[in-house]
Amino acid sequence: MRLPRLILATLLASLPLVQAQDDLSPFGNFGGGEQQEQVPATAEIVSENKEVAPGEPFRVALKITHAPHWHTYYVNPGQVGFPPSIEWELPEGATASDLQFPVPTLGFAADAPFYGYDGETWFIQTITPPATLKAGETFTLSGEASWLACKESCIPGDAELKLSLPVATSASPNPESADGFAKADAAMPQKHGAWMVNASGNGDTVTLTLTPGEGAVSQPENVRFFSSDALEDAAKSQELTKDGDSWKLVVHRNPETDPKPTSISGILKSDNGWITGNPSKGITLDAIAIGAPATDGGSAGAASAATEEQPALLLTFGLMFIGGLILNLMPCVFPVIGLKIMGFVQQSGHDRSKVVKHGLIFTSGVLVSFWLLCALMLAGGIRNWGGQLQNPWVVLSLLLVMLVFGLSMFGIFEIGTSATGVGGKLTNKDGLSGTFFSGILATVVATPCSAPFLGTGLSATVQLPTPLFLASFTCMALGLSLPYLVLSFFPALVDKLPRPGPWMESFKQGMSFLLFATVAYLAWVYLQQVGDQIAGQKSLHVLIGIAVISAAFWILGRWSVPYRTAKARGIGRVAAAAFFVTGFMLMKPSPAPAAELASSTQIQWEEWTQEKQDALLKEGKSIYIDYTARWCLTCQTNKAAAYTEETAKFFKAHGIVALKADKTVDKPEIDAELKRLGKVAIPVNVLYSKGDPTPHVTNTVLTAGYLQGFVRDHLGEPVAP
């Protein structure tokens, strides 16, 4: 019986870590012998060249040798697991390609299917050295390989890799690795030039139509598709049938892959290969679009499909139009509509032609904004509404817009009806500039919102070709603009709107809480993107920044008002600007992107347990333990001041294992250890030297210089690698 994936994942995550530690030969080979027989898998780094030439790419291979009956995994492991990888520390100017995976096999462990490798497997990678190298120098690669080896149980493994090659004016092949690379190339998937491959889907399955051409084998055998993105359900069989001159392979979709992929990528395997005379058993499928299900009869089928596509396209446009219309009722946009139309009438002196002009200008602002958004989405490869929110600067900008308008609606400060017409002060004699920028604002505040009908419409829109993609979003923009256009062409309808009165102030303040809820949502998204920056302190900076910016607009609302003197208004504006800039600097993304958080420039923290501490000391490791909590302000100050990039490199040079004992929630085990150390309050930071169980406790307040000096006093200077 097949085990659920969650249970398998839990079993894998709970297994102990075993490292492969071997000596390196000049070619990066790890010592074998008895050590190799005692571990599930060992790793080597092998070069195809004896030397490197400046700027000329060369290949290396991560060679993994598995113990009998053990296996590692393909990019898509099937159900659970993770593939081999290498984290290189490349010399400046050098680059590395993605790791290339050979054709995998389908196996079973604990009644669960997996895609993987056994025996001796080579994973190839191309390295390009910098063109600035000089003959006679040495080009050195160092890094860490990691993998998961499984049999009845699973054991993660890793190994330090190092490869040093002399630099010459021209490179020559390494005869010792020539046979290995020849076998590795034969195991790699090939281009499918001899086969024409098409894909179609009906929701639950994807059908691959394989049409042989010149040089193709006559009949593929035991065909299996291994996707690179978990598109297929690995537990279900794949059926191959003959269809005239072609073959059809039915692949069942993975129900857990959401959203469903719209293209298919991976490796197609046949036991007798695909191309006559080529030993490879696999061909590569690279982003083949999944079309509509095929019909009988060639061109007639295509015509039928086109006939069916037209009403589906019109339905998509209709859903986008209705969704845009309903966006006017969203809490961000709803307060705009009545006030803006009354603004049109007031600006134009009830002249109908000018009212219409304002309506058209407002609509043009909405349309231009939507088209600009679409251009950014297409340029950045974003094919989903809200995908722009993947950029932290976009999220921060929207967060600040929502915060400012929420504060204004609540009454903290006043920007009057121009709050719904940003750019109102940019108006010319006809007020058209303000109207245009009001259309931009309507789009901005609608961005984080969704509405009924938009879900279906958007999911269909993102699969359309670019011209129809733009047309569909244009329908949405027109839907958003429709109420403004109607009230502009029929200004008498303005009389039907509720009359201004005291109720509007209460209504406006009540609506501000919906904007604050949007701020909370955007802050949640933003903290996921930047919260781990600055040694994990960015979340605190963002929340304090929100408070400081709110104070800026409170100052503006109290002192920059008409009844104050000119001097008081000036001081208020300067103070408000200072608070705003301070809050923004606290909130803005840090220069280091989140992807660098796992690099050597950051301290790599592990969770503290008494068992882990004892085991590391028994191994002779040096340990640094930070007893901390989120609610401890001094702890957070220490982290920002002391845990710098220089400190991280210093820890790494000394081989210090950093453990975090987090007391944000009650943990009696941590309290017991603090009591043993004679401490009752945090922060507490302790250093253990090279397996010595004697604790060395730092000062309460840390700086980078003090902490590095403290480590130096107890461990000495780091040994150069």
Buried (B, 14 or more C-beta within 10 A) or exposed (E): EEBEBEEBEEBBEEEEEBBBEBEBEEBBBBBEEEBBEEBBBBBBBBBBBBBBBBEEBBBBBBBBBBBEEBBBBBBBBBBBBBBBBBEBBBBEEBEBEEBBBBBBBBBEBBEBBBBBBBEEBBBBBBBBBBEEBEEEBEBEBBBBBBBBBBBEBBBBBBBBBEBBBEBBEEBEEBEEBEEBBEEBBBBBBBEBEBBEBBBBBEEEBBBBBBBBEEEBBEEBEEBBBBBBBBBBBBBBEBEBEEEEEBBBBBBBBBEEBEEBBBEBBBBBBBEEBBBEEBEBBBBBBEEBEBEBBBBEEEEEBEEBBEEEEEEEBEEBBBBBBBBBBBBBEBBBBBBBBBBBBBBBBEBBEEEBEBBBBBBBBBBBBBBBBBBEBBEBBEEEEBBBBBBBBEBBEBBBBBBBBBBBBBBBBBEBBEBEEBBBBBBBEBBEEBBBBBBBBBBBBBBBBBBBBBBEBBEBBBBBBBEBEEEBBBBBBBBBBBBBBBBBBEBBEEBEEBEEEEEEEEEBEEBBEEBBEBBBEBBEBBBEBBBEBBBBBBBBBBBBBBBBBBEBBBBBBBBBBBBBEEEBEEEBBEBBBEBBEEBBEBBBEBBBBBEBEBEBBEEBBBBEBEEBBEEBBEEBBEEEBBBBBBBBBBEBEBBBBBBBBBBBBEBBBBBBBBEBBBBBBBBEEEBEEBBEBBEEBEBEEBBBBBBBBBEBEEBBBBEBEBBBEBBBEBBEEBBEEBEEE
